[in-house]
Amino acid sequence: MKKIFLTLLVATSLATTAQEKKGIFTISGTVDTYYTSNLKDNSLGSIGVLYGGSGVANGFGLGMANTIFSYEKGKAGVVADLAYGPRANAANAYEGAINQLYAYYRASEKITFTLGQFNTFFGYEVISPAGNFNYSVSYLFNAGPFSHTGLKMDYEASEDLSFMLAVTNPHGITAGANPSTNYQLGFQTGYKGQYFNLAYGADGFGFNDVLYLDYSGGFNLTDSFFFGINAAYSNSSDADAGYQGVALYLQNSFSKKFSLGLRPEYYQTTAGKGDASVTAFTLSGNISLTENLNLIPEIRYDSLNDMIISGLSAQNNITGATLATVYSF
């Protein structure tokens, strides 16, 4: 009996040692598709996926295929996050092929350095629909930035308190290289799930003094009800323009398989020639058909008086219905 136990112990030890030598390789990702319809005659524009023009107006559409390859060994690792499709193209400077591509090094239990392209630390919503409750995105999300290319340092002061410092290329650069000596500085502090974000510098669109401020967080008011919030402000004296807005995320879980959420949002652009604003209300259901497949029925109403939604010539409101599927693996 002792020999059997000793043999099993040695075999387990060798397997663990071999795994440590080889490192850990994982693959994950998502695929999403949808049908959307504007519930108004002669509405050609879309409020479906991203306002950057990635959504079809009345019909079936593709979101994106997202595959994440990661490898970690010891204190270091790499992540290659590849994304293809209209949603990825609209949100990515590299035409969707590379969503994220970076290497990281854990200098200690508290400090991690990351170099490469990584998704933004701003905002409440993310590019992949699997990370959002609503399928369509908010105006605040679409205002960007989406991703950054550069160096960042994350410091976990405690389980509740964290800090991040970043130096990156201007987020609007599309060619990969930075043709100037202008950069963007980033900062984040987080406390118990509440995050304050700041970025300042060049935006890649010809302006070098752009300030971005952002707060995102939320609270579990009951065991089933969650209240989230995202508020943001941006301004550039050089551009004489900016934006500000707030979005709320009211979500209730009725069971393990069904949740319902409402996202009211107010968004305003500011400029020397005049301000413009829009309000939007998005009601979304989340239905777990299987452990991996999620169905999202959604109704969205956008209203504006002085701001034209892209593709909706001279219209000041639109109602859209969307049915999306998101598969995660």
C-alpha positions in Angstrom: 0.0 0.0 0.0 2.9 2.3 0.9 4.5 1.6 -2.5 1.3 2.4 -4.3 1.0 5.7 -2.4 4.6 6.6 -3.0 4.3 5.8 -6.7 1.2 8.0 -7.0 3.0 10.8 -5.1 6.0 10.7 -7.4 3.9 10.6 -10.5 1.8 13.6 -9.3 5.0 15.5 -8.5 6.5 14.8 -11.9 3.3 15.9 -13.7 3.2 19.1 -11.7 6.9 19.8 -12.4 6.4 19.1 -16.2 3.4 21.5 -16.2 5.5 24.2 -14.5 8.3 23.7 -17.1 5.9 23.9 -20.0 3.7 26.6 -18.7 -0.1 27.0 -19.1 -1.7 27.5 -22.5 -5.4 28.4 -22.8 -7.8 29.2 -25.6 -11.1 31.1 -25.1 -13.4 33.3 -27.1 -16.8 34.3 -28.3 -19.0 34.4 -31.4 -22.0 36.7 -31.8 -24.7 37.2 -34.5 -28.0 39.1 -34.5 -31.1 40.3 -36.2 -32.2 43.9 -35.9 -35.1 46.0 -37.2 -35.8 49.7 -37.0 -39.5 50.0 -36.0 -40.2 53.1 -38.1 -41.0 53.5 -41.8 -38.1 54.5 -44.0 -35.5 54.2 -41.3 -32.3 53.2 -43.0 -29.7 53.8 -40.3 -28.8 51.4 -37.5 -28.7 51.5 -33.8 -27.7 47.9 -33.7 -24.1 47.1 -32.8 -21.7 50.1 -32.8 -22.5 53.6 -33.9 -19.3 53.5 -35.9 -21.3 52.0 -38.8 -20.8 48.3 -38.1 -24.5 47.4 -37.8 -27.0 46.6 -40.5 -30.3 48.4 -40.3 -33.0 45.9 -41.1 -31.9 42.3 -41.4 -29.4 39.8 -40.1 -25.9 40.8 -39.2 -22.6 39.5 -37.9 -20.9 40.8 -34.8 -17.4 39.3 -34.5 -15.5 36.1 -33.9 -13.1 36.5 -31.0 -10.4 34.0 -30.1 -8.0 34.6 -27.2 -4.7 32.6 -27.0 -2.8 33.0 -23.8 0.4 31.4 -22.5 1.9 31.8 -19.0 5.0 30.4 -17.5 6.4 31.5 -14.1 6.1 35.3 -13.7 5.6 36.1 -17.4 3.0 35.5 -20.1 1.7 36.6 -23.4 -1.9 37.2 -24.8 -2.9 37.2 -28.5 -6.5 38.3 -28.7 -7.7 38.1 -32.3 -11.1 39.4 -33.5 -12.7 39.4 -36.9 -16.0 40.9 -38.1 -17.8 44.2 -38.4 -18.0 44.8 -34.6 -14.2 44.3 -34.3 -13.4 46.5 -37.3 -15.5 49.3 -35.9 -13.8 49.3 -32.6 -10.2 48.4 -33.5 -7.5 50.5 -35.1 -5.9 47.4 -36.7 -9.0 46.6 -38.7 -10.1 44.0 -36.2 -7.4 41.4 -36.7 -5.6 42.2 -33.4 -7.9 43.1 -30.6 -5.1 42.8 -28.0 -1.5 41.6 -28.2 0.8 42.1 -25.2 3.3 40.5 -22.9 3.3 40.9 -19.1 5.7 40.4 -16.3 4.8 40.0 -12.6 7.6 41.8 -10.8 6.1 40.9 -7.5 2.8 39.8 -6.0 1.6 43.4 -6.2 3.2 44.8 -9.4 2.6 43.8 -13.0 4.1 45.4 -16.1 2.3 45.1 -19.5 3.7 46.0 -22.9 1.8 45.9 -26.2 -1.8 46.6 -27.2 -4.5 46.2 -24.6 -8.2 47.2 -24.4 -8.9 50.5 -22.7 -9.3 50.8 -19.0 -12.0 53.4 -19.6 -15.7 52.9 -19.2 -18.2 50.4 -18.1 -18.6 48.4 -21.4 -16.1 46.4 -23.5 -15.7 45.4 -27.1 -16.7 41.8 -26.7 -20.5 41.5 -26.2 -19.9 38.6 -23.8 -18.6 41.2 -21.3 -21.7 43.4 -21.5 -25.3 43.0 -20.3 -26.7 44.9 -23.3 -25.9 43.9 -26.8 -25.9 47.4 -28.4 -23.4 49.8 -26.9 -23.8 53.2 -25.2 -22.8 56.5 -26.7 -20.1 56.8 -24.0 -18.6 53.6 -25.1 -18.6 54.5 -28.7 -16.9 57.9 -27.9 -13.8 55.8 -27.2 -11.0 55.2 -26.7 -11.2 51.5 -27.4 -7.6 50.3 -27.1 -4.2 51.6 -26.2 -0.7 50.6 -27.4 2.1 51.2 -24.9 3.3 50.3 -21.4 1.3 50.1 -18.2 2.0 49.2 -14.6 -0.6 47.8 -12.3 -0.2 48.0 -8.6 -2.5 46.0 -6.2 -2.1 47.8 -2.9 -4.6 45.5 -1.3 -7.6 43.3 -2.1 -9.8 46.5 -2.3 -7.3 49.2 -3.6 -5.5 49.3 -6.9 -3.6 51.7 -9.1 -2.5 51.8 -12.8 -0.1 54.1 -14.7 0.3 54.0 -18.5 2.3 55.7 -21.2 0.8 54.9 -24.7 0.7 56.1 -28.3 -2.3 58.4 -29.1 -5.2 56.0 -29.2 -6.4 57.3 -32.6 -3.3 56.1 -34.5 -4.2 53.4 -37.0 -0.8 52.5 -38.6 0.7 51.0 -35.4 3.8 53.3 -35.3 3.7 56.7 -33.6 4.9 59.3 -36.3 5.4 62.0 -33.6 6.9 62.4 -30.2 3.4 63.0 -28.7 2.0 60.4 -26.3 -0.9 59.8 -24.0 -0.7 59.4 -20.2 -3.2 57.2 -18.4 -4.1 56.7 -14.7 -6.6 54.6 -12.9 -7.4 54.0 -9.2 -9.9 51.4 -8.1 -11.5 50.9 -4.7 -14.0 48.1 -4.0 -15.2 47.8 -7.6 -15.4 51.6 -8.2 -12.9 53.0 -10.7 -11.8 56.5 -11.6 -9.9 56.9 -14.9 -7.9 59.7 -16.4 -6.0 60.2 -19.6 -4.3 63.2 -21.1 -2.3 64.0 -24.2 -2.5 63.4 -27.9 -5.5 61.6 -29.3 -4.1 60.8 -32.7 -6.6 63.0 -34.5 -4.4 66.1 -34.6 -5.0 67.4 -31.0 -2.4 67.2 -28.2 -4.3 68.5 -25.2 -7.2 66.1 -24.9 -8.4 65.3 -21.4 -10.5 62.3 -20.6 -12.1 61.7 -17.2 -14.2 58.6 -16.4 -16.0 56.9 -13.5 -17.4 53.4 -13.7 -18.6 51.2 -11.0 -21.7 49.6 -9.4 -23.4 48.2 -6.3 -25.4 45.1 -5.5 -28.4 46.7 -3.9 -30.0 43.3 -3.2 -29.1 39.7 -3.9 -30.7 40.0 -7.3 -30.6 43.7 -8.2 -27.5 45.5 -9.5 -27.0 49.2 -10.0 -24.2 50.3 -12.3 -23.0 53.7 -13.5 -20.7 55.2 -16.0 -20.0 59.0 -16.2 -17.5 60.6 -18.5 -16.1 64.0 -19.5 -13.7 64.9 -22.3 -12.4 68.3 -23.6 -9.7 69.8 -25.8 -8.9 73.5 -26.0 -7.1 72.9 -29.3 -10.2 71.3 -30.8 -12.6 73.5 -29.0 -14.7 70.4 -28.5 -15.5 67.6 -26.1 -18.3 65.5 -24.7 -19.9 64.5 -21.4 -22.5 62.0 -20.4 -23.9 59.4 -17.9 -25.3 55.9 -18.3 -27.0 53.8 -15.7 -27.2 50.0 -15.6 -30.3 48.7 -13.7 -30.2 44.9 -13.8 -32.3 42.3 -12.0 -31.7 38.6 -12.0 -35.0 36.7 -11.8 -33.4 33.3 -12.0 -30.2 31.6 -13.0 -31.4 31.6 -16.6 -33.1 34.9 -17.0 -32.2 38.6 -16.2 -33.6 41.9 -17.3 -31.8 45.2 -17.5 -32.5 48.8 -18.4 -29.8 51.3 -19.5 -30.9 54.9 -19.6 -28.3 57.3 -21.0 -27.7 61.0 -21.6 -24.9 62.1 -23.9 -23.9 65.6 -25.0 -21.2 66.8 -27.4 -19.7 70.3 -26.8 -18.2 72.5 -29.4 -17.6 76.2 -30.2 -20.2 76.1 -32.9 -22.9 74.7 -30.5 -23.8 71.8 -28.3 -25.8 68.7 -29.2 -27.4 66.0 -27.0 -29.2 62.6 -27.2 -31.0 60.4 -24.8 -31.3 56.6 -25.1 -33.2 53.9 -23.3 -32.2 50.3 -23.8 -34.2 47.4 -22.4 -32.3 44.0 -22.7 -33.1 40.5 -21.5 -30.4 37.8 -20.9 -31.6 34.3 -21.4 -29.1 31.4 -20.8 -30.1 28.7 -23.2 -27.1 26.6 -22.3 -23.9 27.2 -20.2 -22.2 28.7 -23.2 -25.1 30.2 -25.3 -26.8 33.4 -24.3 -29.9 34.9 -26.1 -30.3 38.7 -25.8 -33.6 40.3 -26.9 -33.4 44.1 -26.9 -35.6 47.1 -27.4 -33.9 50.5 -27.8 -35.3 54.1 -28.1 -33.1 57.0 -29.0 -34.3 60.6 -29.0 -32.6 63.9 -29.9 -33.4 67.4 -30.8 -30.2 68.8 -32.2 -28.0 65.9 -33.0 -28.4 63.7 -36.1 -27.7 59.9 -35.7 -25.5 58.7 -38.5 -27.6 57.4 -41.3 -30.9 58.8 -40.0 -31.1 62.0 -42.1 -33.3 64.6 -40.4 -34.9 62.1 -38.0 -34.9 62.9 -34.4 -35.9 59.6 -32.9 -35.7 55.9 -33.7 -36.8 52.7 -32.0 -35.0 49.5 -32.8 -35.5 45.8 -31.9 -32.6 43.4 -31.8 -32.3 39.7 -31.1 -28.7 38.5 -30.6 -26.9 35.3 -29.7 -23.6 35.3 -27.9 -21.6 32.0 -27.6 -18.7 31.9 -25.2 -16.1 29.2 -24.9 
